[in-house]
Amino acid sequence: MERVGAIPNVYWGTMLMDELRLCPGFTALPPHPQVSGPSSYRLVRQDTALWRELHRGCLTGGHLNAALGFYEPACARKLGVPASFVGHQRLLAAYSNLLLPPHAVNKAQEHARPGAARAAPVQTGELADSAELRKRCLLLAAQGQHKGGNKSLCLPGGAALEPVEVKSTCPFQQRVRKSRKGHQTRVYVVADRGPLQQVPARCVPQLQLECLATGAPSALLCSRSATKGMTVFRIQRDEAYLHAMLRCVSRLHTQHVLPRREPPPNPWSAALRQLLRDFLHDRLYHPTEGYFSAHQPPVGIGRPLDLPSLSGEDAYRMEVRRQYDDLAVAWLTPSELFTPHYGQAVAAFLLAEHARTAATGASLHVKEIGGGTGRLAVDVLDHVCAAAPEVHARMRYTCVEISTRLAALQRATLDAAPAHSGLCTVECRDAADTGGWGAPAEEHTFVLAMEVLDNMPHDRVARNARSGAWLQTCVVDTCDGLREELEPLQDGLVGRCLRVGDWASGGKSLWHRLLDFAVGEPGARGGDEIMYLPTRTLALLDALSTALPSHTLLAADFDALPDTSLPGAYAPLVATTVGGSTRDHASYLLPRGSADVFFPTDFGMLARLYEAAARAAPTQLAGVNTQHMKTVEFMKRFANLPATTTQSGYNPLLRDFTNTSFFVGQRA
């Protein structure tokens, strides 16, 4: 006969504090009123008002499953989540908590914070979808080690720390009974199912989070029943699971919390799909984990190269190698290596063009995109100050930098040059974003882009040999990893790039294309034709033409790259620099921030892109002029050659970096 009553009076076997205090390794939390301040915040009891205040904006164990999407109906069914936990409202609650400003804690108090993981971008690479976590949840749950009826949950003295999670099973069920008159009454029926016999998959994320927060190698799960004893399981810390879990949490942070965009139902059910340019932009320019954010750039070459004192090319090469070794980098840009001479040549160009085109007394406005260490800016300003002090007095120089780390470095470099105080500003933003420029400028502006185009993300397209149709490439992030997929061409920027002219030659001469045919390069004998298109460069040119209707663009970059292993025209080099040595990669499908990806520039096609952007600009001007030249030609016109020539007559400004060119585009 069922034991039924209106009040649940069965003793629920929760653990008594007096019982726990008998364990020599157990330390009880003090009563809430005795928590005196920040130094004892770690002792605050869970689910008190103060505990909730301290955990604003934090991802706690109570919100973790919801943030992972485990309480969404489709996922909950696969994990066997009880119906009372299922519902999209739990994800919305986790999202709302993460929107709250975190509790202010100073450095002295940081050690006392409760063990909670911030939902910030993580140091791992690709994002994960919840299918990957579901599989590992079920696997880890099945691997949970049964420890039997262990009376003491504390480890013997000297053993490693382990977090303990206690789950009590409810000893009764609720039922609704109807009387003959139709009245409903709620009754309780004793139904002690006993302790769990295996680890529920839904408990795995919390246990793994507790391992992460405490640094423990494992965690204990205690399932206690009212009348049938308890069972203890040990779950080992799983680094692969933690990696995937934090990646999934990072997706919630980057796609919803940062833009304050409410997550839809089942947000992680589909794999992340991005055009190649968006994928590469994330890998290179992510605010905290991108290549240009996570890697420390060289801070300068110390003292400039004294080229006239060197005997010749061999001495120059040895000096450059010494600079590389001292800085632990594999390469330096020409503007850094040839300081101050490279910047002086750029400044000479600016002064010549300003004198030719500007009205008398007009200010010289310069905007440098991707200013690196800020060395070029200082060299340009120094030369203008020395050669034309009246122009320098009316000059305005702005660095536009997407990387917060490099922007800070540029500010430090410019602050160390007091002669230019008040003339320079640094703006940390994406130059290819038209909205960041504000209202269109009325004055003529000079735009510098030195070694910027090579790191502008490209899109990959392939033309089917049989149909002749162009296909665009997407990077798909699945639980099995990253892969590329072709799909019908539908992106407007890719389409515009293809229409500007004949990219089919890949920037190669006729004899080079004939050689490709002879050796069987992809596309040369009728296979699928592959190309990388500078779509992000086109977006930058669009932004410049819109925000700066009257401007002169001076860009310098690599017109060819050696030893590219990826197939396709304009294929990039993918490399990682560690301790002054470079390791090339055969693919760019790598974790965020782990490699530099840089492309060659076809300067002839760059001119066509510039003209296309000018035609599409809201403000139409009569004159659009372009020209491009090898670096040797530019330096012969504007550099101080005697100051850069070695004793043998070898001039590295003219004869090194022979695979680079300059581009001048002008709207006026």
N, C-alpha and C positions, 0 to 999 in steps of 0.2 A: 504494500500500500504506500502511495506517495505521501511524503511528509510535506504538508502545505500549510502556509500561514500568511497573514496579512503583513507581517513584519519579518524581515530577514534576521533571525536571531542565531544563525549558525556561526560559530566562532570561525572567523576568517584568519587563516594562519599567517598573518603578517608577522615579521620578525620584531621582537621586542627589543628596545634599546638596552634594557638591562641584560638581556641574553647576549647581545653583541658586545657589550662592554667587558664580558668575561674573556673575550679573545685578546691575548696580549698585544697583537698588532693593530688593534682597532682604535681609532680616535674618533670620538663622537663630535658632531657639530654642536656648538653652543646654542642655547635658546636665542631666538631672533633678537630680543631686546639687548642682548649682550654684544651684538656686532657693533663695534664702536666707530668704525671709519674705514677708509680705503685700505689700510694695512690688513684688515680682516675680511675684506670682501670675498676672499676665496672660501670663507666659512659660511656664506649666506645659504640658507636652505632653499631648495628648489621650489619654484612656483609661489614664492612670496612676492609681494609688491616690489620690494627692493631687488629681488632676483630678476624680475621682468625688466626693471629699469636698467639694470646693469647689462642686460642682454639685448637691448635695442640694437637693431641693425646687425645682429649676429645670427649665424646659422647654428641653432642648438639642435640637440638630438630630437627634441619634440617636433621640429619643423623639417628635419632632414629628409625623411621618406617622402613628404609632400613635395619638397623642392626637387627631388629626383623623379617625380612623376609617378611614384609607386602607388599613390592613392587614386590615380585616375582609373576609371572603370576597367578599361581594357587591360592595363598592366596589373591592377589589383586581382583580377580573376586568375591571371597566370601565377601570381605569387601566393594565392590563397589568403588574401587579406580579409579579415572579418568585415561584414557588410557595414558595421557601424563606423568603420574608418574610411569608407569609400566615398569619394565626392571631390569635385573640382574646388569646392570652397576651401579645402585644406591647403591646396597650392596657393590660392589667393591670399590666405592668411600668412603663409610663409613669405610670399612676395611683399605684402604690406609691412611686415616686420622688418624686412631688409631695406625698405625705403626710409625707415626712421633713422635719424642721426644717431650715431653710436654715443654711448656714455663717455664723457671726456675723462681720460686717464692720463696723467703725466708720466714721464719716464720713470720716476721713482716708484710709482704705483704699478707699473706695468706687470711686474712679477706677481702681483697679488690678484690679477684678473682671473675670473673663473675660466676653466678650460673650455672655450668655445671657439669654433672655427669661423673666421671672417669669410663672408662670401665675396671675396675679392678675386681678381684674375690670378690664376695659379701658375706655377712655374713649369707646368707640363706643356705638352704640345697640342695635339689635335683634340678637338671636342669629341665627346662620346655621346651616343644615344642610349636611352634607357634599356634597349634590348641587350646590350652588352652587360649592363649591370644586373639585369634580371637573370641572365645565365650564370653569372658568377655568384649571385645571391643564392641561387638554388644549389650550386656546387658547394659553396662554403657551408651552407646549412646542412647538407648531407655529410660533410666531413667533420661536423661538430663532435668532439670526443665526449662520450658519456662518462661522468666521473662518479656515478653511483650516489648513495645517500650520504654525502659528505656533510657532517654536522657543522664543521667550521669552514667558513668561507674565506678565512684569512690564511695566507701562506706562512709557513714557519719562518722564524727570524732569519734574516740574511738572504732570503730568496728575493727574486725580482718582483717589482711592483706589478700588480695586475688590477685593472678596474673590475668591479663586480656590478653586474646589472641584475636586479631582482625583479622577477615577474611573478605575481601571484595569480593563480587561476581562480575565477569566481566559483564559489561552491553552490550557487543556486541559479535558477532561471526564472524569468518573469513570464507570467501567463495572464491572459485576460479571460474572465469567465462571465457569462451572461446568466442573469436570473430569469425566471419564467416571465417576469414583467418586462424583460428587455434591458434591465439595468446592467451595466458593465462594472466589474470590480477587478482590480489588479491583485494577483496573488503571487507568492514566491514559493517555488518548489525546490527542495533540496536535490541537487544534481551535481555532486562533486566528481568531476571527470578525472581528477588526479593530476599530477604534474605532467608537463610536456614530456614526450618520449623522443622528440627530435627538435632541433633548433628551427624555429619558424624563419622562413626566408626574410620576412619583414624586419626581423631583429638584427640582421647582419649589418646594415649600414650604421646603426647606432653603436654596435660593438666595435666596428672598425674605426669609427670616429673617436671613440674613447681610447682606443689603442694609439691613434695619432696624437690626441691631445695630451696623453700621459707619457708617450714614448715607450709604452709597454709592448713586449713581444706577443702578448696574448691577452684575452679577456675572458672572464667567467660569466656565464649566464646561469642564474639560479631560478628554477621554476618550482614554486612552493604551492602546495594545495592545503586545504583546510583540514582534511581528515586522512589523506593518503600519502603524507610525506612530501619529499622534494627530490628534485633531480638537478645535478650541476653539470654543466657542459663547459668545456674550454674551447674557444675559437682562436686559432692562430692569426696573428696579424698577416694581412695579405697586401703586399705593396702594389701588385697589379690592380687589385680591386680599388685600393685607395687612389691610385693614379686615375683610374676611370671615373671614380666617384667625384673627385675634385674637378675633373674635366667637365662632367655633366653639370655640376654646380656652377662652374665658370660660365657655361652657356646661359644659365638663368641670369647670372650677373650681367654679362655683356649684352645679351639680346633683350633683356626686359628691365632689370633694375636700373642700369645706367641710363637708358633712354626713357625710363618711367613708362614703359609700355606693358600693360597688363597681359600676363601669359594666357593664351587660349587653352581650351581643353586639349588634353593629350599633346602637349607642345613638343615632346621629344620622340614622338612616334615615327617621324620621318627622318631620314638621314640628312645631314647638312649638305647643301648643294650650292656651290659658288662658281661663278665664272673665274677663269684662271687669274685675271687681273685682281679680283677681289681677294682671292686666296693669297696671292703673292703680296698684296698690300698689307694683309694681316700679318704675314710672316716677317715682313721687313719693318713695318711701321706701327705695330701694336704699341699702345702707350707705355706698357711696362715690360712686355716680353719680346717685342719685335727686335730684329737684329740691330737696328740703330738706336734702340733704347737699352738693350741688355748688354751691349758690348762697349767697353771703354775705348773711345777713340784716341789716337795719338794726340798729345797736347802740344805738339810742335817739335821742330828738329833741334831745339836748343840754340845753337848759333848757326847763322846762315852759311851756306857753302861759299868759301872764298875761291871761286872758280879761276880767276887769273893766276892764283898761286899754285894751281895744280899743273903737273907736267903735261898731262894729256888725257886721253880717254881711259886708259887703264887706271890712272890715279883717281879719276872721277868715279869709276865703277867701285873701286875699293872704298872711297869715302862714303858713297851711297850705301854700300853694304854695311859699313860701320854704323851709319845712322839707323838702318833697319834693325840691326842687332841691338842697339841701345834702346830703341823704342819697342822692341818685341812685336813688330808688325811686318807683314810680308810686302806691303807696298804703300807708297805715299802718293797723293795726288800731285800733279805738277805745280799747283799753286802753293802747296806746302813745301815741296822739295826745293823749288827755285825761289823761295822767298828772299828778298822782297822784289826780285826782278820780274817775276810773272805778274804780280799785282801792279807793278809800275807800267808794264805794257798795257794791261787792261785800263789803267787810269789814263794813259796817253791816248788810247782810243776814245775814251769818254770825253776827254777835253777837246779832242779834234772834232768829234761829232757835235758836241755842245756848241763849240764856236761856229760850226758850219750851219747849224739849223736853228739855234735859239736866238731869241730877240736879245738885244743888249740889256744887261742887268737881270736877265731871267735866272732863276735858281736852278741848280743842278739837282734833280731828284733821282736817286738810285735805289732800286729794290733788288737785293740779292736773295735768290732762292737757294735753300740748302747750303748755308754758309759754312758748314763743317766746323772747324775750330775757331773761326773768326779771323784767321790769319790774313786771308785775302782782303777782307774789309779794312783792316788796319793798314795794309800795304797800299791799297788804293787811296785811302784818306791821307796817308803820309805824303804820297806823291802829289796829290792835288794841293795839299797845303804848301808844299815846297815850290811847285811849278806855277800855281795860280792861286795865291792866298786870297784874292778877292772872290774867286769862285768858291773856295773852301769856306769862307765866312757865310755864304748863302746856301751851302750844300745841306741836303737832307739824305741820310743813308739809313735804309731799313733792311734788316735781315728777316726773312720769312722762313721759319724752320719748323718742320713737323715734329721733330724729336725734342721732347722736353729736356733730355740730358744734353743734347747738342746746343739747344737754345741757351741753357744755363752756361755752358762753356763759352758760347759767343759773347754773352753779357760780361763774363769775367774777363775775356780778352779785350773787349772794347773799354771796360772800366779801367783797365791797366794802361790805357792810352789817353791821358788827360787832355792832350792837345785837341782831341775831338769831342770833348764833353759838350753835351747838349745837341750834337748833330746826329746821333745814332740812336736807333731803337731796335729792339728785337721782338718780333711777334711770333708766338708759338702757335702755328696753325698749318693747315694743309693748303698749299698754294693752288692746288687744282680744284679747290672748292670755291666756286664763284661767290657764294654767300659770304665768305670770310673777308672779301675785299671791301665790302661796303658799297657806297654809292660810286658810280664811275668818276674817275679823276679827270679834272679839266686840264691840268698841266701835262706837258710831255715828260715821260718817265723812262729812264734807262733800266732795263731788267737784265740782271746777270744770272746765268745758270751754268756754273762751272762744274763739270762732272756730276750733273744731276740727271740727265736723260738716261744714262746707263742703268740707273736704279729705278726708273719709272716702270711699274708693272705693265706687262704686255698680256695680250690675249693670244691664244693658240687656235689656229684654224687649220682645217684639212679639207682638201678638195678630192671628192671621190673620183677615181679615174674613169669609172664607167658612166656615171650620171653627170659629172662635171659640176655638181652642186657643192657649195661651200658649207662646212659644218663647223660649229663653234665647240670649244672644249670646256667642260665643267669638271671641277674637282669635287668628288663625292666622298664624304666622311662617313664610313659605316663602321659597324662593330668589328669588321675584319680589317680595318685600316683605310688608308687613302687610296683612291684610284681615280683615273681620268676617264670620262665618258664623252663621246661625241653626240651632239644633238643638232637638229636643224638650226640654221642661222636665224636668229631673231633679235639679237641685241643691236640697238641702233648705233652705238659707238663703233662696234665691230664692222657693221655695214658701211658706215661712213669712211672708215679707214680703208676698206677694200676698194671703195669707189674713187679714191683720189688718184689712182694711177696703176701702173703695172708693177705689182710687187713680185711677180712670178720669177724674175731674175734673181731675187734674193740679194740684190746688191752686187752680184757677181758679173764679171766680164763674160763675153761670149766664149772665149777659150776656156774659162773656168767651168762654164756650164757644159761645154763639150767634154771636158775631163770628167765631170760628174756622170755624164751619160756613159762614158767608157768604163768607169769603175762601179757603176750600178748604184749610185746614190738614190735614196727614196724619192720618187717623183720624177726622176730623170728618165726612166724607162717605162713610164706609164702607170706607176703605182700611185698610191695616194700622195698628194702634194701637201706638205706641211709648212706652215709659216707662223712666225710670231709677229704680231702687229702691235705697234706702240700706241694702244688705245688710251692709256693714262696720259701719255704725252699730248695726244689730241685734246683730252679734257683740260690739261694745263693751258694749252694754246687758246682754247675756247674761253677759259677764265681770264686770261690776259687780254684778249680782244674785247671782252665785255667790260671788265673793270678798268682797263687802261686803254681807252680808245686810241690815244696818241702815245705811242711808245716805240722804243728801239730795243730789241732783244739781242743780247750777245750770249751765245751758248758755245761751250767747248766740251768735246767728249770723244770717246773712242769710236772710230769708224770701222774698226775690225777687231775681233778678239781671237787670240790663238788657241788652238787645241780644244775647241768646243766638242764635247762628246755626244751631246744630244742631237738627234736628227732634226732637220728642218732649217729653212732660211731664217736668219737672224736669231738662231738659237742662243740661249744664254750660257754663261759660265756660272756654275754653282760651286762655291768654295767656302771653307771655314778656315779662319786664321787662328792658330793657337801657338803662343810663344814664339812668334816670328816666322813660323812655317805655315804653308798653305796646304790644305788637303782638299782635293777636288771631289765632287760628288757626281754620280751618274744620274741623279734625279733631283728635282726641287720639291718632291712630295716628302717633306721633312718636318719635324716638329718646329713649332713657332720659334723664331729667333736663332735657330741653330746654324744658319748659313747665309752668306751674302749671295744674291742673285743679280747679275748684271748683264745687260744686253748691248750689242753693238748698235750704232745709229747709222742709218742710210741718210746722209745729209741731203741728197737729191730729193728723196721722198719726204724728208723733213720740211723742205721748202714747199712742197705741195700741200702738206698738212697745214703749214702756216697760212698759206693762201686760202685753203678751205675754211679754216677757223675765222679768217678775216671776212670771208663772204657771208658766214653765218652769224656774224656779230650784230647786235641790235643797232649799233652806230656805224654807219658806213662812211669811210673816208676815201678820198680820191686816190691817194697814193699808197700802194702796197709793194714794197721792194724786198727782195731776198738775195743773198749771196752766201756762198760758202767757200772755204779755202782750207788747205792743209795748214797745220800749225806753223810750219816753217815759213810760209808766206806771211802769216799774221805777225810773227815775231820779227821778220825782216823789216816790216813796216813800222812797228811800234816799240820794239824792245831796244834796250841799251846794249847793243851787241859787244862793244869793248869790255863792258863790265861782266860779261857772261862767257868770255872766250878763254880757254886754257892756253898754256904756253905753246902747245903744238899747233894751235889754230882750231882745235876741236871745240865746238860750241854745243853743249847738250840741249840748250833751248831750241836749237835748230835740228839736231840730229838724234836726240833721244825722243821717246814717245812719238815715233814716226807714224803710229797707227791712230793719231788723233787729228781732229779738224775743228775749225771754228765756223759758226753760223751767225749771220747777221740778218735779222728780220725787222722791217720797219713799217709802221703805219703812221702816216703824218698827213 
